[in-house]
């Protein structure tokens, strides 16, 4: 089986963070489990999943990701042409070669496409803000977690909380469920097993407000404006004492960064977490910013709960990757992808709506 070259410093630091969690985490499995489940090849200047490319602009390397139909549909607008071939990458590479990386990536972002300039992001710890009263110490099993996140980083954070004993409610809209439901069932189960899964209309503000108001932890994975315009942000929805709200973004929430879309591979490039080769940078691992950010978010949540909560935690995937990229170099380890053990299948979309309504009724009932 092919191996994935992972920097030793990345493995060591991730293991140090995992050791402080109240659940056991196999870092090799965390970083290579999806690759093992999907049979992905080691990356080069094409990501392991195949949707991202490292490409040379006139002055610098950058990463582009075409993982969604909307990204592919936006390519003609990006290149300012009427149409492109079924394989758009040669045309993108040719277009990039005559432009600066900053200019090209800015245009892609204007079109809502995931793109990044190599090492444009500096390391940063999660941003912590007080948003509510503290709570006395609680056991993990007492916690109600509302997960409003999809794909990998946010659901992985929720899965770690579920493994610690918390009740985790995964919220999806029927019109746009978690995109990983359409992929490998084994991968979806790996990061979502053990959660209650409900279907909710994101325009049903009152129902969502009631759910968020009952939560001890909220995991938010959308761009902040998506909830803010529905009056569902952490500074608006009434909170239980000690509620922790963790906001996972691609590039942070400051200024235009709040509107930037990111996936694990391009976020890693933004943070400079790449390997170096004679012909240019290479991707590291499989969408590595996703599992590293899920781990960082879970660690930040457990730390906040130990402090009594009442906090908003903002975790940027690119900043997490930049933190790992800044570690002193200590060689690489060739890691054989580690397949996760079989787990209980995750619930179907909307399977637990009735159970969650009963749970909320019980939480709101007078003692």
Wavefront OBJ file of the C-alpha trace (Angstrom):
o trace
v 0.000 0.000 0.000
v 1.248 3.517 -0.802
v 2.419 5.648 2.098
v 1.715 9.301 2.891
v 4.713 11.446 3.855
v 3.705 13.445 6.948
v 6.127 15.862 8.649
v 7.306 14.404 11.955
v 6.653 17.720 13.700
v 3.011 17.639 12.561
v 2.480 14.160 13.984
v 4.245 15.001 17.252
v 2.321 18.227 17.822
v -1.023 16.648 16.933
v -0.323 13.783 19.338
v 0.452 16.315 22.073
v -2.897 18.027 21.523
v -4.751 14.709 21.400
v -3.200 13.625 24.692
v -5.019 16.500 26.418
v -8.460 15.350 25.239
v -10.788 13.184 27.362
v -11.071 10.715 24.456
v -8.440 8.597 22.786
v -7.388 9.793 19.325
v -5.220 7.793 16.930
v -3.405 10.545 15.023
v -2.306 8.278 12.179
v -5.936 7.237 11.703
v -7.119 10.834 12.032
v -4.838 12.053 9.233
v -5.034 9.077 6.871
v -8.353 7.399 7.680
v -10.266 8.989 4.819
v -7.518 8.081 2.360
v -7.650 4.480 3.574
v -11.437 4.313 3.314
v -11.519 5.836 -0.184
v -8.330 4.232 -1.499
v -6.775 7.613 -2.287
v -3.245 7.913 -3.688
v -0.518 10.015 -2.054
v -0.702 13.631 -3.197
v 1.724 15.591 -5.324
v 0.779 18.838 -7.011
v -2.630 17.201 -7.351
v -4.344 16.584 -4.018
v -5.056 13.063 -2.800
v -8.764 13.601 -3.452
v -8.065 15.027 -6.902
v -10.104 18.234 -6.595
v -7.255 20.625 -5.735
v -4.159 21.626 -7.719
v -0.992 23.491 -6.860
v -0.303 25.786 -9.803
v 2.346 28.375 -10.536
v 1.227 31.944 -11.127
v 3.595 34.534 -12.588
v 5.225 35.221 -9.217
v 4.109 32.583 -6.709
v 2.417 29.223 -6.218
v -1.244 29.019 -5.391
v -3.946 26.390 -4.927
v -7.298 26.123 -6.654
v -10.061 23.669 -5.741
v -12.845 22.517 -8.052
v -14.809 20.222 -5.757
v -18.357 21.510 -6.282
v -20.456 21.869 -9.440
v -20.579 25.623 -8.763
v -16.768 25.814 -8.822
v -16.585 24.130 -12.219
v -19.411 26.290 -13.538
v -17.487 29.421 -12.470
v -14.356 28.570 -14.490
v -15.457 30.404 -17.704
v -16.104 33.539 -15.639
v -12.721 33.138 -13.966
v -10.927 32.880 -17.299
v -13.207 35.453 -18.991
v -14.115 33.109 -21.825
v -17.303 31.580 -23.170
v -16.474 27.954 -22.464
v -13.706 25.579 -21.404
v -12.877 21.955 -22.168
v -14.183 19.131 -19.999
v -10.764 19.219 -18.293
v -10.420 22.881 -17.256
v -7.037 22.581 -15.533
v -4.763 23.260 -18.545
v -6.694 26.444 -19.300
v -6.493 27.545 -15.657
v -2.740 26.890 -15.588
v -2.209 28.888 -18.782
v -4.316 31.775 -17.439
v -2.427 31.774 -14.132
v 0.991 31.888 -15.734
v 0.380 35.461 -16.957
v -0.995 36.841 -13.676
v 0.207 37.477 -10.168
v -0.984 34.977 -7.588
v -2.679 37.697 -5.518
v -4.645 38.983 -8.502
v -5.686 35.519 -9.679
v -6.747 34.306 -6.250
v -8.651 37.526 -5.549
v -10.639 37.046 -8.761
v -11.414 33.423 -7.872
v -12.600 34.449 -4.428
v -14.795 37.162 -5.918
v -16.537 34.322 -7.785
v -16.920 32.263 -4.600
v -14.256 29.724 -5.570
v -11.834 28.117 -3.065
v -8.337 29.398 -3.819
v -5.254 30.394 -1.863
v -1.801 31.912 -2.267
v 0.961 29.780 -0.780
v 1.771 30.769 2.840
v -0.425 33.890 2.799
v -1.764 33.146 6.311
v 0.106 33.583 9.585
v -0.212 31.183 12.539
v -2.904 32.092 15.053
v -4.490 30.416 18.038
v -8.294 30.239 18.241
v -9.773 33.662 18.971
v -11.633 33.522 22.294
v -14.350 36.045 23.227
v -16.639 36.113 26.243
v -20.298 35.992 25.175
v -22.168 34.794 28.236
v -22.151 33.785 31.889
v -20.027 30.934 33.206
v -21.405 27.614 34.421
v -20.261 25.286 37.201
v -18.235 22.230 36.125
v -20.235 19.647 34.196
v -19.580 16.099 33.108
v -19.225 15.557 29.384
v -22.285 13.273 29.481
v -24.441 16.231 30.612
v -23.734 18.215 27.468
v -26.082 18.885 24.582
v -24.110 19.741 21.448
v -25.752 21.240 18.363
v -23.645 20.649 15.259
v -24.385 23.005 12.381
v -21.411 22.001 10.275
v -20.700 19.729 7.341
v -17.899 17.932 5.527
v -15.008 17.096 7.887
v -13.560 19.572 10.420
v -16.803 20.510 12.205
v -18.320 17.004 12.194
v -15.018 15.592 13.464
v -15.156 18.018 16.403
v -18.729 16.856 17.079
v -17.694 13.217 16.864
v -15.014 13.729 19.526
v -17.585 15.327 21.823
v -19.957 12.416 21.178
v -17.207 9.936 22.033
v -16.686 11.810 25.307
v -20.329 11.103 26.167
v -22.108 14.265 24.995
v -25.436 14.164 23.158
v -24.664 15.585 19.716
v -27.472 16.747 17.411
v -26.403 17.084 13.778
v -28.559 19.660 11.986
v -28.990 19.544 8.203
v -31.372 21.169 5.793
v -33.228 18.786 3.452
v -32.451 21.087 0.517
v -28.710 20.971 1.218
v -27.645 18.079 3.461
v -24.045 17.440 4.457
v -22.228 16.905 1.152
v -20.410 13.836 2.470
v -23.728 11.947 2.569
v -23.418 11.679 -1.204
v -19.969 10.093 -0.973
v -18.528 7.114 0.870
v -20.966 5.829 3.539
v -17.971 4.541 5.513
v -16.423 8.006 5.680
v -19.716 9.639 6.634
v -20.223 7.047 9.374
v -16.675 7.516 10.658
v -17.226 11.204 11.457
v -20.965 11.127 12.227
v -21.688 7.867 14.024
v -23.173 8.309 17.473
v -25.008 11.549 16.683
v -28.706 12.340 16.498
v -29.500 13.546 12.972
v -32.319 15.982 12.338
v -33.658 17.800 9.291
v -34.465 21.479 9.800
v -35.498 24.386 7.631
v -32.847 27.053 8.197
v -35.495 29.686 7.605
v -37.557 28.332 10.529
v -35.845 30.748 12.862
v -37.899 30.024 15.962
v -37.289 26.271 15.887
v -33.567 26.754 15.421
v -33.424 29.437 18.120
v -35.033 27.015 20.569
v -32.495 24.331 19.711
v -29.522 26.697 19.965
v -30.820 28.201 23.199
v -30.931 24.717 24.765
v -27.382 23.818 23.685
v -24.306 23.687 25.883
v -22.051 23.652 22.810
v -22.739 24.897 19.286
v -20.488 23.932 16.378
v -20.901 26.355 13.488
v -19.293 25.566 10.139
v -20.984 28.038 7.799
v -19.786 31.504 6.960
v -20.831 33.790 9.876
v -23.150 35.932 7.739
v -25.325 32.895 6.948
v -26.561 32.687 10.533
v -26.275 36.386 11.356
v -28.779 37.369 8.670
v -31.224 34.906 10.235
v -30.634 36.414 13.697
v -29.118 33.132 14.850
v -25.630 34.264 15.869
v -24.016 33.624 19.280
v -24.569 37.229 20.364
v -28.289 37.076 19.520
v -29.656 33.652 20.504
v -30.314 33.365 24.262
v -27.721 31.132 25.894
v -27.634 28.657 28.728
v -25.028 29.499 31.325
v -21.644 28.327 30.115
v -22.590 27.810 26.459
v -19.555 27.415 24.189
v -19.977 28.395 20.544
v -17.170 27.246 18.248
v -17.065 28.853 14.816
v -14.948 26.988 12.257
v -14.063 28.993 9.154
v -11.670 28.675 6.257
v -9.829 31.965 6.741
v -11.228 33.637 9.859
v -13.893 36.279 10.343
v -11.988 39.554 9.900
v -13.104 41.680 6.969
v -13.276 39.958 3.602
v -11.803 36.768 5.085
v -15.224 35.969 6.499
v -16.606 35.443 2.995
v -13.814 33.185 1.720
v -14.598 29.550 0.960
v -11.996 26.921 1.826
v -11.463 23.179 1.727
v -8.789 21.225 3.537
v -6.174 21.187 0.781
v -6.317 24.840 -0.261
v -6.529 25.949 3.388
v -3.328 23.994 4.097
v -1.602 25.763 1.182
v -2.801 29.127 2.499
v -1.101 28.283 5.796
v 2.066 27.121 4.061
v 1.677 23.506 5.163
v 3.223 21.914 2.074
v 6.136 19.664 1.242
v 9.002 20.948 -0.870
v 10.303 19.318 -4.014
v 12.641 20.376 -6.800
v 9.782 21.270 -9.129
v 7.743 23.134 -6.519
v 5.541 22.582 -3.454
v 3.489 19.437 -2.915
v 0.319 18.824 -0.934
v 0.783 17.160 2.458
v -1.557 14.360 3.495
v -5.226 14.259 2.571
v -7.014 17.603 2.995
v -4.848 17.863 6.098
v -6.217 21.184 7.345
v -9.596 19.494 7.921
v -8.599 16.853 10.504
v -6.046 19.168 12.149
v -8.733 21.844 12.526
v -11.275 19.346 13.863
v -8.722 18.329 16.478
v -7.902 21.953 17.328
v -11.588 22.870 17.627
v -12.333 19.928 19.921
v -9.358 20.826 22.116
v -10.520 24.458 22.296
v -14.064 23.387 23.248
v -12.933 21.061 26.030
v -10.615 23.781 27.358
v -13.439 26.334 27.300
v -15.790 23.975 29.135
v -13.140 23.410 31.809
v -12.989 27.208 32.257
v -16.765 27.373 32.719
v -17.672 28.248 29.127
v -19.569 31.367 28.146
v -17.226 31.784 25.174
v -17.144 32.159 21.403
v -14.202 30.291 19.864
v -13.171 31.177 16.316
v -10.964 28.587 14.623
v -9.520 29.242 11.158
v -8.447 26.253 9.080
v -5.727 28.263 7.332
v -4.386 29.603 10.639
v -4.315 26.101 12.147
v -2.355 24.872 9.119
v 0.004 27.853 9.427
v 0.692 26.922 13.043
v 1.789 23.456 11.995
v 3.808 24.845 9.077
v 5.736 27.068 11.510
v 6.952 24.110 13.603
v 10.708 23.402 13.397
v 11.456 20.906 10.655
v 12.174 17.414 11.937
v 12.006 15.223 8.871
v 9.051 13.234 7.595
v 7.407 9.932 8.432
v 6.033 7.613 5.768
v 2.626 6.688 7.162
v 0.630 3.748 5.851
v -3.021 4.893 5.674
v -4.826 3.454 8.682
v -8.357 2.274 8.032
v -10.751 3.144 10.871
v -12.503 0.265 12.593
v -16.078 -0.346 11.435
v -18.571 1.747 13.373
v -22.318 1.929 13.797
v -23.922 3.543 10.737
v -24.839 7.178 11.210
v -28.533 8.023 11.366
v -30.421 9.003 8.229
v -31.252 12.642 7.633
v -34.223 13.565 9.827
v -34.318 10.200 11.586
v -34.176 11.742 15.051
v -36.483 14.759 14.750
v -39.007 13.338 17.207
v -36.328 12.274 19.699
v -34.779 15.757 19.657
v -38.169 17.411 20.201
v -38.654 15.236 23.288
v -35.139 16.080 24.449
v -35.867 19.813 24.156
v -39.164 19.406 25.984
v -37.349 17.676 28.836
v -34.678 20.377 28.968
v -37.254 23.163 29.137
v -39.470 21.436 31.718
v -39.326 22.958 35.225
v -37.263 20.998 37.756
l 1 2 3 4 5 6 7 8 9 10 11 12 13 14 15 16 17 18 19 20 21 22 23 24 25 26 27 28 29 30 31 32 33 34 35 36 37 38 39 40 41 42 43 44 45 46 47 48 49 50 51 52 53 54 55 56 57 58 59 60 61 62 63 64 65 66 67 68 69 70 71 72 73 74 75 76 77 78 79 80 81 82 83 84 85 86 87 88 89 90 91 92 93 94 95 96 97 98 99 100 101 102 103 104 105 106 107 108 109 110 111 112 113 114 115 116 117 118 119 120 121 122 123 124 125 126 127 128 129 130 131 132 133 134 135 136 137 138 139 140 141 142 143 144 145 146 147 148 149 150 151 152 153 154 155 156 157 158 159 160 161 162 163 164 165 166 167 168 169 170 171 172 173 174 175 176 177 178 179 180 181 182 183 184 185 186 187 188 189 190 191 192 193 194 195 196 197 198 199 200 201 202 203 204 205 206 207 208 209 210 211 212 213 214 215 216 217 218 219 220 221 222 223 224 225 226 227 228 229 230 231 232 233 234 235 236 237 238 239 240 241 242 243 244 245 246 247 248 249 250 251 252 253 254 255 256 257 258 259 260 261 262 263 264 265 266 267 268 269 270 271 272 273 274 275 276 277 278 279 280 281 282 283 284 285 286 287 288 289 290 291 292 293 294 295 296 297 298 299 300 301 302 303 304 305 306 307 308 309 310 311 312 313 314 315 316 317 318 319 320 321 322 323 324 325 326 327 328 329 330 331 332 333 334 335 336 337 338 339 340 341 342 343 344 345 346 347 348 349 350 351 352 353 354 355 356 357 358 359 360 361 362 363 364 365 366 367
